[in-house]
């Protein structure tokens, strides 16, 4: 059997909503793998949430292995998604909406298969039937004999953070089976009754933990803090001294400041959102909320060099602007035409650490045919530079697949020596092109590290 997780029209993509410490899409993939699905395809739309989902799957090699990403800005039928993913037409195909969490025996659903497709309504698990509604999935393929009771399979819709929170609490309280075949698996060990801790989680001896609580990987709870009941701390999150958190979810990599009292909210490094009303508050004060893993700020030496360049270029840029103003004042045009300085914008980005001094140019092409979407998403994380070395990274006639692989390679291997070599290679190509006759391009051999990518 094969499976597709497809987008839902007119709703935001819920794939990254946390379900007991793991995103919904990860829970869906884990269930399908436990049911021995031969292939899984995930539709990636054009919304910001969907793009973030695609990038998350591309970075998670363990979750994303053998998962096909099918990109489309419009609604596609399950069969069309499967066709684009390369799945065989005659095989059984299970279509799961992106906001549905399933559990139980997959063979019970296969018994309802038909060539035209059958919509199978599944109930919510008994522990959640009073809180959440059941949902439906679609099964396509040749008809088969029933293998087991369909009542062993369940499905629920996750429409909001409140729904995700309710499912997580049910798992922590032991009211939903934790067996991977029929429930939601907790990726943690139970230190004491109701306190689940993942690898590397640290709780200060003077901190208070009130079960049920889930502590993510490498989380830290400082002295005097009080966490619980019904709290989910994401991976690498930190709760500072004297803070009280209950009935809440903390996003991965978030530092919660000292002396706060938080209840019934979802918390990340940029603000909070009420779990039940959806009201959102943006918090810019880093003493209250801050990211634990600060974004890359660039090398201090290169940033200093960029500031020097800015100071040297400032008089020149000012003179250009004054010249344009004088021409507008005394010329025929009465309006100042402000010159565009894209290089100045790049300099400012480099000085702020949002762009490296030596790096790549922005990828402006669409996804080429025959290229893995996962490779495309990974390449988008490659560092952009003030001085671009794309010309030295691959030969001029390299195809899109080779250029994308080279960008991923550079992202992982970037260092001073590699940058120096690529800058020299770019200069060499520029000089060679100038020396040759017009219309002829220099095509040197691919660098040794590129041959290893083939």
C-alpha positions in Angstrom: 0.0 0.0 0.0 1.0 3.6 -0.7 -0.1 6.8 1.0 -0.4 10.5 0.2 -0.9 13.3 2.7 -2.7 16.0 0.8 -3.4 19.7 1.4 -6.8 21.0 2.4 -8.3 23.9 0.6 -9.0 27.2 2.3 -7.2 26.2 5.5 -3.7 26.8 6.8 -1.2 23.9 6.7 -1.3 22.2 10.1 1.6 19.8 9.5 3.9 21.4 12.1 1.4 21.5 14.9 2.9 19.7 17.9 1.3 16.4 19.0 2.9 15.3 22.3 6.2 16.8 21.3 6.4 15.9 17.6 4.8 17.7 14.6 1.6 16.3 13.2 3.2 15.3 9.9 5.8 13.3 11.8 3.0 11.4 13.6 1.3 10.7 10.3 4.5 9.4 8.7 5.3 7.2 11.8 1.9 5.6 11.7 2.1 4.8 8.0 5.6 3.4 8.4 4.5 1.2 11.3 1.8 -0.1 9.0 4.5 -1.0 6.4 3.5 1.5 3.7 5.8 1.1 0.7 5.8 4.8 -0.2 4.6 8.1 1.3 4.0 11.3 -0.6 3.4 14.7 1.0 1.8 17.6 -1.0 3.6 20.9 -0.4 1.5 24.0 -1.4 2.5 27.6 -1.9 1.6 29.1 1.5 4.3 30.1 4.0 3.2 27.3 6.4 3.5 24.7 3.6 6.9 26.0 2.5 8.1 25.8 6.1 6.7 22.2 6.3 8.7 21.2 3.2 11.9 22.7 4.5 11.4 20.9 7.9 10.9 17.6 6.1 14.0 18.2 3.9 16.1 18.8 7.0 14.9 15.8 9.0 16.7 12.9 7.3 15.3 10.3 9.7 11.7 11.4 9.2 12.0 12.4 5.5 13.7 9.2 4.3 11.7 7.8 1.3 9.1 10.5 1.7 8.3 12.2 -1.7 7.5 15.9 -1.6 5.1 16.9 -4.3 4.9 20.6 -4.8 1.8 22.2 -6.3 0.1 25.6 -5.7 -3.3 24.2 -6.5 -5.5 21.3 -5.3 -4.6 17.9 -6.7 -6.4 14.6 -6.6 -4.8 11.8 -4.5 -4.1 9.8 -7.7 -2.4 12.8 -9.3 -0.2 13.3 -6.3 0.7 9.6 -6.4 1.4 9.8 -10.1 3.8 12.7 -9.6 5.5 10.8 -6.8 6.1 7.9 -9.1 3.8 5.4 -7.3 2.3 2.5 -9.4 -1.3 3.1 -10.7 -2.6 -0.3 -9.7 -1.5 -0.3 -6.1 -3.7 0.5 -3.1 -3.5 4.2 -2.2 -4.5 5.7 1.1 -5.3 9.5 1.0 -5.1 11.3 4.4 -6.0 15.0 4.7 -3.1 17.1 6.2 -5.1 17.8 9.3 -6.0 14.2 10.3 -4.2 12.1 12.8 -4.8 8.3 12.5 -4.1 5.3 14.6 -4.8 1.5 14.6 -4.8 -1.2 12.0 -4.3 0.1 8.4 -5.5 -3.3 7.0 -9.0 -2.5 8.3 -9.1 0.4 5.9 -7.8 -1.5 2.9 -10.9 -3.8 3.1 -13.0 -0.8 1.9 -10.9 -0.1 -1.2 -12.5 0.4 -4.6 -11.1 1.5 -8.0 -13.1 4.8 -7.8 -12.1 5.5 -4.2 -14.1 5.0 -1.0 -14.5 7.5 1.7 -14.1 5.7 5.0 -15.5 7.4 8.1 -13.5 6.6 11.2 -14.5 7.3 14.8 -12.4 9.2 17.3 -10.7 7.1 20.0 -12.8 6.5 23.1 -10.5 8.8 25.2 -11.2 11.7 22.9 -14.7 11.1 21.5 -16.2 13.7 23.8 -13.7 16.4 22.9 -12.8 15.8 19.2 -14.7 14.6 16.2 -13.8 11.6 14.1 -12.7 12.0 10.5 -12.5 10.3 7.2 -9.8 9.0 4.8 -10.1 7.8 1.2 -8.8 4.4 0.0 -8.3 3.6 -3.7 -7.4 0.4 -5.4 -8.7 -3.1 -6.1 -11.3 -4.6 -3.7 -9.9 -7.0 -1.1 -11.3 -9.3 1.6 -11.6 -7.8 5.1 -8.6 -8.6 7.3 -9.8 -7.2 10.6 -12.5 -5.2 12.3 -12.6 -1.5 11.1 -13.4 -0.5 14.6 -9.8 -0.9 15.6 -8.8 2.1 13.5 -9.5 5.7 14.5 -9.0 9.2 13.1 -9.3 12.7 14.5 -9.0 16.2 12.9 -6.5 18.6 14.3 -7.9 22.0 13.5 -6.2 24.2 16.1 -3.5 24.3 18.8 -6.2 23.5 21.3 -7.0 20.2 19.5 -3.3 19.4 19.4 -2.9 20.2 23.1 -5.9 18.0 24.0 -4.4 15.0 22.2 -1.1 15.5 23.9 -2.6 15.7 27.3 -4.6 12.5 26.7 -1.3 10.7 25.8 0.5 12.1 28.8 -2.3 11.0 31.1 -2.2 7.5 29.7 -5.8 7.6 28.3 -4.6 7.0 24.7 -2.6 3.8 24.1 1.0 4.6 23.5 1.6 1.5 21.4 2.8 2.6 17.9 0.2 0.4 16.2 -2.8 2.0 17.7 -1.8 5.2 19.6 0.7 8.0 19.8 4.2 7.1 20.7 6.1 9.2 23.3 9.7 9.8 22.5 10.7 10.0 26.1 11.2 7.9 29.3 9.1 8.2 32.4 11.4 9.5 35.2 8.5 9.3 37.7 4.8 8.9 37.3 3.5 11.4 34.7 6.9 13.1 34.2 8.3 12.2 30.7 11.8 13.4 29.9 13.7 13.1 26.7 17.4 12.7 26.2 19.5 15.4 27.8 16.7 17.1 29.7 17.8 18.7 33.0 15.7 19.9 35.9 17.3 21.8 38.8 16.8 20.1 42.1 15.1 23.1 43.5 12.6 23.3 40.5 9.1 21.9 40.9 7.6 19.6 38.3 3.9 18.8 38.5 2.8 15.9 36.3 1.8 15.3 33.7 4.7 17.0 31.9 6.8 16.3 28.8 10.4 17.6 28.7 11.9 17.7 25.2 15.4 16.9 24.2 18.1 19.0 26.0 15.5 21.1 27.8 16.5 23.0 31.0 14.4 24.0 33.9 16.2 26.5 36.2 16.1 26.8 40.0 12.9 27.9 41.5 10.8 27.4 38.4 7.5 25.5 38.5 6.4 23.5 35.4 3.0 21.7 35.2 0.5 20.3 35.2 -0.1 19.6 31.5 2.9 21.3 30.0 4.9 20.4 26.9 8.5 21.8 26.7 9.9 21.6 23.2 13.4 20.4 22.4 16.1 22.8 23.6 13.7 25.1 25.4 14.7 26.8 28.7 12.5 27.9 31.6 14.3 30.5 33.7 14.3 31.0 37.5 11.0 31.7 39.3 8.8 31.2 36.2 5.5 29.3 36.5 4.0 27.5 33.5 0.9 25.4 33.4 -1.5 24.1 30.8 0.8 25.4 28.0 3.1 24.5 25.1 6.6 25.9 24.7 8.0 25.8 21.1 11.5 24.2 20.5 14.5 26.5 21.1 12.6 29.0 23.2 13.9 30.7 26.4 11.2 31.7 28.8 12.4 34.6 31.0 12.5 34.9 34.8 9.5 35.5 37.0 6.7 34.9 34.5 3.4 33.3 35.1 2.0 31.7 32.0 -1.2 29.6 31.6 -3.2 28.1 28.7 -1.0 29.6 25.9 1.4 28.4 23.2 4.8 30.1 23.6 7.6 30.7 21.1 10.5 33.1 20.9 8.5 35.8 19.2 5.3 35.8 21.3 2.4 33.9 22.7 -1.0 32.6 21.5 -4.0 31.7 23.6 -4.7 28.0 23.1 -8.5 28.5 23.1 -9.2 31.9 21.8 -6.4 32.1 19.3 -5.4 35.7 20.5 -1.8 36.4 19.6 0.6 38.8 21.3 4.0 39.7 19.8 6.8 40.1 22.4 10.1 41.8 21.3 11.6 42.0 24.8 14.4 39.4 24.9 14.3 39.4 28.7 10.9 37.8 28.5 11.2 35.5 25.4 14.2 34.8 23.3 15.6 32.1 21.0 18.1 29.7 22.5 19.8 29.1 19.1 20.5 32.6 17.9 20.6 33.0 14.1 24.0 33.1 12.4 25.4 36.5 12.7 28.4 36.1 10.4 32.1 36.2 11.0 33.1 39.2 13.1 36.1 39.9 10.8 34.0 40.0 7.7 31.4 42.1 9.3 34.0 44.6 10.4 35.4 44.7 6.9 31.9 45.3 5.6 31.4 48.3 8.0 34.7 49.7 6.7 33.4 49.4 3.1 30.2 51.2 4.1 32.1 54.1 5.6 34.3 54.3 2.5 31.4 54.2 0.1 29.2 56.5 2.0 30.7 59.8 0.6 30.5 58.3 -3.0 26.9 57.3 -2.6 26.0 60.7 -1.0 27.6 62.5 -4.0 25.6 60.4 -6.4 22.4 61.3 -4.6 23.3 65.0 -4.5 24.1 64.9 -8.2 20.6 63.4 -8.9 19.0 66.1 -6.7 20.8 69.0 -8.4 19.8 67.6 -11.9 16.2 67.4 -10.7 16.3 70.9 -9.3 17.9 72.7 -12.2 17.1 70.3 -15.0 13.9 69.6 -16.9 12.6 67.1 -14.3 11.3 68.6 -11.0 11.3 65.3 -9.2 14.3 63.7 -7.6 15.0 60.3 -9.1 16.5 58.4 -6.3 19.1 56.0 -7.6 18.8 52.4 -6.6 21.7 50.9 -4.7 21.2 47.1 -4.5 24.9 46.6 -3.5 24.3 49.0 -0.6 21.3 46.9 0.5 23.5 43.8 0.4 26.3 45.6 2.4 23.8 46.5 5.1 22.6 42.9 5.2 26.2 41.6 5.5 27.0 44.2 8.3 23.9 43.0 10.3 25.0 39.3 9.8 22.0 38.4 7.6 24.3 37.7 4.7 27.9 36.3 4.6 30.7 38.2 3.0 31.5 35.3 0.6 28.6 33.1 -0.4 26.0 32.3 -3.1 23.6 34.4 -5.1 19.8 33.9 -4.6 18.2 31.0 -6.5 15.7 32.6 -8.8 14.8 29.6 -11.0 11.8 27.4 -10.5 12.1 23.8 -9.5 13.6 22.0 -12.5 12.0 18.8 -13.7 13.6 15.6 -12.6 15.1 17.1 -9.4 14.2 15.9 -6.0 12.1 18.4 -4.1 14.0 17.6 -0.9 17.2 18.6 -2.7 15.6 21.9 -3.7 14.4 22.7 -0.1 17.8 21.9 1.3 19.5 24.2 -1.3 17.4 27.2 -0.1 19.2 27.1 3.2 22.6 27.8 1.5 24.3 31.0 2.7 23.9 34.1 0.5 26.9 36.3 0.1 28.0 39.8 -0.7 30.6 38.5 -3.0 29.1 35.5 -4.9 31.1 32.5 -6.0 28.5 30.6 -8.0 30.7 30.8 -11.1 33.5 29.0 -9.3 31.3 26.3 -7.8 30.2 24.5 -11.0 31.0 24.7 -14.7 29.0 27.1 -16.8 27.2 24.3 -18.6 26.2 22.5 -15.4 22.5 21.5 -15.2 20.1 22.5 -12.5 20.5 19.3 -10.6 24.3 19.7 -10.4 24.0 23.3 -9.3 21.5 22.4 -6.6 23.7 19.6 -5.3 26.7 22.0 -5.3 24.7 24.6 -3.2 23.9 21.9 -0.6 27.6 20.8 -0.6 28.7 24.4 -0.1 26.2 24.9 2.7 27.7 22.0 4.7 31.4 22.4 3.8 31.7 26.2 3.8 35.1 27.4 5.3 37.8 30.0 4.7 39.9 27.7 2.5 37.0 26.7 0.3 35.9 30.3 0.0 39.4 31.4 -0.9 39.7 28.6 -3.6 36.3 29.5 -5.1 37.1 33.2 -5.2 40.4 32.5 -7.1 38.5 30.2 -9.4 36.0 33.0 -10.2 38.8 35.5 -10.8 40.5 33.0 -13.1 37.4 32.4 -15.1 36.7 36.2 -15.4 40.3 36.8 -16.7 40.1 33.9 -19.1 36.8 35.1 -20.5 38.2 38.6 -21.1 41.2 37.2 -22.9 39.2 34.9 -25.2 37.3 36.1 -28.3 33.8 37.4 -27.8 31.1 34.7 -27.8 33.4 31.9 -26.5 33.0 30.8 -22.9 35.7 29.2 -20.7 34.6 25.7 -19.6 37.3 24.3 -17.2 36.9 20.9 -15.6 34.6 20.6 -12.6 36.4 20.9 -9.3 37.3 17.6 -7.6 34.7 17.9 -4.9 32.0 18.3 -7.6 32.9 14.9 -9.1 32.1 13.3 -5.8 28.6 14.6 -6.0 27.8 12.7 -9.2 
